[in-house]
Amino acid sequence: MADTIYALSSGRPPAAISVIRISGPSAHAAAQQIAGTLPEARTAAVRELRHPVSGELLDEGLVLRFDAPASSTGEDIVEFQCHGGRAVVDALLAALSGTEGLREARPGEFTRRAFENGRIDLTEAEGLADLIEAETESQRKAALALAEGGLKKQISIWQERVLGLSAQAERAIDYDEDDDALDPSMVRECTALADELQLWLDRPRIEPLKDGVLVVVAGLPNAGKSSLINAISGEERAIVTDIPGTTRDHIEVPLSLGGVPIRLTDTAGLHDTDDVVEAIGVERASKLVEMADVLVWLGDPDVAPAHARLIPVHAKADLGGNAPAGSVSVSTVTSQGIDALLEQIERQARSVLPAEDALSLNRRQAQHVDEARSALTAAGSANDLLLIAEDLRLARTAFDRLTGRAGVEDVFDALFGRFCLGK
């Protein structure tokens, strides 16, 4: 039998109202010791909340009861909505801690129980974790689409198609007299589904939206990179001197441009050097240039690294000189061109992100979708029913890993550990 757990599920006090949640087989009995009679399921009622031993009045608040399996965790649940003062919350939590059979919940344990009891699948749990961590409107929308089961519904459609193909293959193996006869429609369906999965894999991933689009500012030494970082961030984040090579390591500044999360990164100037420490900075800068989602290049565009989203910048425009064709003229002294540069950065950054109305895959989800695609591609090119049946089994297993029904125990602790206590 599962333990009965409890925790403060709202923000830390003081607050106007705090919510304390109890979930598990003893939830109703434990709540009755504090609130007396419980209301009907899914109904709120005002109750005096008293210490189960001394009978002392601790607070008066709303009590809600949910019966398994029609609850968020799939277990019996009781929630106390009490006054949000520290003393009130501490007194109620202390009363619960002294109740036999109860223990404090671990971070994410309520959501983990919802997953284990089939109330949500792993993709919905990942969406909830992202929703809690969302800081921009785009992040919120993407996380909510996942948490509400958008990807789960799509996976269910894929699973039904693969299951139907598996049944067709097994039936042919068991009953067809001609074992070499392959149904062309089955082979075409395997290939069509593999192609559909590839389209999903080709979509922009969710990581840049969650972690921020990596915008790297690069160029030769003393090109004005650090001055530009400071001008954009509005504070002295990077050291600026006339001495070339001042920046030895990269500096990252988090920004939001039009709701797009940005990781603006200053780098060491790219050049050959005999200075050991400076050489390390140059090597790190080169790696960041390769990793960049958007590359802001200060200097001659003809010597800029090849990049799909390159923004050439003519820095120090206040000193004169003609800007190369296609470059943005910028002066950190007069602020000339800063707004135009930010508009270009935002536009290029948006091209990296998934559309707000489109579901996107994270790295783990994409891995299992790719496993299913690979298996279906093999099934579509096989000329033996037994091989096709085995490839379809591998595709079903990949989808089960995707939803958390099989083979993903190693991700559970990392995922549910992202949740706060009481969620």
Summary of the structure (lengths in Angstrom):
residues: 423
radius of gyration: 28.7
end to end distance: 21.0
largest distance: 84.9
contacts: 1353
relative contact order: 0.12
helix: 45%
strand: 18%
